Amino acid sequence: MADSRQQVAVVGTGMAGLVTAYILRNDPRGRFDVQVFEKQDKLSLDSASHTLTDTKSGEKSERLDLPMRAFADGYYLSLRRMYDHFGITYGSPRFIYALSKLANTQASPYFIHSSNNHQVPLLRPNGLSWISWLIEVCYLAVCYYWFTACCFFVTPETVESAGAEETLRQYVDRIRLPQYYVKHYMLPLMSSVTTCSHEALLDFPAVDLVDYERRTFRQKHYTVLGGVHRVQTKLSEGLTHTLGAKVTSVENVGTKVQVSWTDTDGQSSTRLFDHVILGVTPDVVGAIFQPLRSAMAAIPTTTVQSVVHRDFSRIINASKSIWTQMSWGSNQSPPQPIHMCSNDGATESIHEHPSSALITTYPIAPIDPEKVVYTATFTRVLRSAASRQIVNHIFGKSIADEKSHLWRNGDGNVWLVGGWCWDGMVMLEGCLASATRVANALDVEVPW
Ligand SMILES: Cc1cc2nc3c(=O)[nH]c(=O)nc-3n(C[C@H](O)[C@H](O)[C@H](O)COP(=O)(O)OP(=O)(O)OC[C@H]3O[C@@H](n4cnc5c(N)ncnc54)[C@H](O)[C@@H]3O)c2cc1C
């Protein structure tokens, strides 16, 4: 039995790598030995999260999940099933979103709204007269319900349906969504989910955003209680992993797949496996796996930072204006303001975390370096019309270009998993969907 077990390498220990490794390790027929490679010196799913130290006592206190890794009913069906299977608890924090222009050093909100409209009556930004505010709310309501109705009834064009992919930019033009609404509301809110520039977001396939809007409409949003390290602990119990191992190439050698890596001392090693699963971003896939070098170059990525800090200077007035108007029950935890500050090209979000630290994601204005506590840097995979075609071709969904010789998932027993490895937004659900695809191909039961 031991000799007949298949040797599997999983490269990367984000959500996708860890979930795939967990499913294969728990194959009811026990057919797989799984070895996981991670270039960092710790497992990566929780590696960017940060434990705040109390400035007075010096004791470690709250754990901040970076990224926040929020999820919602309607879109994250497999993720929720997995969390429920592991008994991971999650809650629905109440957020207050304050939309501001980054015109000068102070953010001054032009609109404030609450997640799932939990705050009634609506909060009125300081400095805006009742009349101007009511006009703005009415205008916004009309645009919002028009956009929502379109998401349900005006299907975006795709290569499959119309021979060409419609971008978000083309879709909002086609449905005649007013530019003022697009610029001041739609792009700031959507780009806080996709964490990229407004231009890059407008190049996304419309079908991604429309599907996301439709499926999360009026749904609850959640975050894991106690931190995402609980998920990592469950997924990695009994896992065989090699940390500090940067995989440098993956090659087919006869019927096997050879993995080469270097350790932190610069020592190189190689080993043959029956299957190799790449749970890394497309830029890394292109660098280590020759058959996908040129295809991966067409999948856009960007670098995003999340900064934990105590530089309140920019939001001090906006924050005061929110807190003075807010009320909450004695058995409720206070809502959490998120300031979305935009310039012409991008939006940063500044989260007033209950720990009293601020977390700025995708910073576009300077933060006082003296007040920075911690910075995490991520590679964010984006979507475009071209990249959707490549991804769909690799995962066998494409109808176009059937005769192309482009590599397909599973060729030569090499598999791809990741937030980007499905036809949708690059989010945690893509990690689960792609891990499930590998499980199905290898005939392994998914335990949730
Ligand atoms: C700022 C930000 C906010 C986000 N917010 C949310 C959110 O709220 N909700 C949500 O659903 N999604 C969110 N996402 C998206 C989501 O976090 C990602 O889609 C998901 O984490 C991707 O996981 P992954 O396992 O595919 O890849 P990754 O997490 O990128 O893991 C890849 C791993 O491979 C390792 N690696 C890379 N190269 C090598 C190599 N050569 N050898 C060995 N190991 C290597 C890396 O160290 C890393 O551990 C956010 C993303 C960002 C950047």
The ligand as a MOL file (V3000), in Angstrom:
LIG
                    3D

  0  0  0     0  0            999 V3000
M  V30 BEGIN CTAB
M  V30 COUNTS 53 58 0 0 0
M  V30 BEGIN ATOM
M  V30 1 C -5.4900 43.6680 -0.0750 0
M  V30 2 C -6.3130 42.4670 -0.3790 0
M  V30 3 C -7.5680 42.3330 0.1910 0
M  V30 4 C -8.3440 41.2110 -0.0780 0
M  V30 5 N -9.5490 41.0670 0.5390 0
M  V30 6 C -10.2730 39.9610 0.3210 0
M  V30 7 C -11.4910 39.7610 0.9950 0
M  V30 8 O -11.9020 40.5750 1.8320 0
M  V30 9 N -12.2270 38.6450 0.7090 0
M  V30 10 C -11.8030 37.7210 -0.1940 0
M  V30 11 O -12.5060 36.7350 -0.4250 0
M  V30 12 N -10.6320 37.8810 -0.8450 0
M  V30 13 C -9.8630 38.9740 -0.5990 0
M  V30 14 N -8.6860 39.1380 -1.2480 0
M  V30 15 C -8.2780 38.1230 -2.2150 0
M  V30 16 C -7.7910 36.8790 -1.5130 0
M  V30 17 O -7.0670 37.2610 -0.3620 0
M  V30 18 C -6.8920 36.0990 -2.4510 0
M  V30 19 O -7.6200 35.8110 -3.6250 0
M  V30 20 C -6.4630 34.7930 -1.8410 0
M  V30 21 O -5.8760 35.0030 -0.5860 0
M  V30 22 C -5.4860 34.1170 -2.7600 0
M  V30 23 O -5.0130 32.9590 -2.1440 0
M  V30 24 P -4.0820 31.9510 -2.9270 0
M  V30 25 O -3.9020 30.7600 -2.0680 0
M  V30 26 O -4.5830 31.7650 -4.3010 0
M  V30 27 O -2.6950 32.7140 -3.1330 0
M  V30 28 P -1.7130 33.4210 -2.1260 0
M  V30 29 O -2.3890 33.7530 -0.8520 0
M  V30 30 O -1.0740 34.5210 -2.9190 0
M  V30 31 O -0.6250 32.3240 -1.7890 0
M  V30 32 C 0.4470 32.0360 -2.6530 0
M  V30 33 C 1.5690 31.4760 -1.8050 0
M  V30 34 O 2.6360 31.0150 -2.6230 0
M  V30 35 C 3.8530 31.3590 -2.0070 0
M  V30 36 N 4.8570 31.3760 -3.0650 0
M  V30 37 C 4.9880 32.2920 -4.0470 0
M  V30 38 N 6.0160 31.9600 -4.8530 0
M  V30 39 C 6.5280 30.7980 -4.3740 0
M  V30 40 C 7.6080 29.9640 -4.7830 0
M  V30 41 N 8.3450 30.2570 -5.8690 0
M  V30 42 N 7.8790 28.8590 -4.0500 0
M  V30 43 C 7.1250 28.5420 -2.9400 0
M  V30 44 N 6.1020 29.3100 -2.5250 0
M  V30 45 C 5.7940 30.4230 -3.2300 0
M  V30 46 C 3.5850 32.7150 -1.4020 0
M  V30 47 O 4.4940 33.0000 -0.3530 0
M  V30 48 C 2.1890 32.4880 -0.8690 0
M  V30 49 O 2.2770 31.8390 0.3380 0
M  V30 50 C -7.8700 40.2250 -0.9660 0
M  V30 51 C -6.6010 40.3510 -1.5370 0
M  V30 52 C -5.8230 41.4590 -1.2390 0
M  V30 53 C -4.4610 41.5570 -1.8510 0
M  V30 END ATOM
M  V30 BEGIN BOND
M  V30 1 1 1 2
M  V30 2 1 2 3
M  V30 3 2 2 52
M  V30 4 2 3 4
M  V30 5 1 4 5
M  V30 6 1 4 50
M  V30 7 2 5 6
M  V30 8 1 6 7
M  V30 9 1 6 13
M  V30 10 2 7 8
M  V30 11 1 7 9
M  V30 12 1 9 10
M  V30 13 2 10 11
M  V30 14 1 10 12
M  V30 15 2 12 13
M  V30 16 1 13 14
M  V30 17 1 14 15
M  V30 18 1 14 50
M  V30 19 1 15 16
M  V30 20 1 16 17
M  V30 21 1 16 18
M  V30 22 1 18 19
M  V30 23 1 18 20
M  V30 24 1 20 21
M  V30 25 1 20 22
M  V30 26 1 22 23
M  V30 27 1 23 24
M  V30 28 2 24 25
M  V30 29 1 24 26
M  V30 30 1 24 27
M  V30 31 1 27 28
M  V30 32 2 28 29
M  V30 33 1 28 30
M  V30 34 1 28 31
M  V30 35 1 31 32
M  V30 36 1 32 33
M  V30 37 1 33 34
M  V30 38 1 33 48
M  V30 39 1 34 35
M  V30 40 1 35 36
M  V30 41 1 35 46
M  V30 42 1 36 37
M  V30 43 1 36 45
M  V30 44 2 37 38
M  V30 45 1 38 39
M  V30 46 1 39 40
M  V30 47 2 39 45
M  V30 48 1 40 41
M  V30 49 2 40 42
M  V30 50 1 42 43
M  V30 51 2 43 44
M  V30 52 1 44 45
M  V30 53 1 46 47
M  V30 54 1 46 48
M  V30 55 1 48 49
M  V30 56 2 50 51
M  V30 57 1 51 52
M  V30 58 1 52 53
M  V30 END BOND
M  V30 END CTAB
M  END
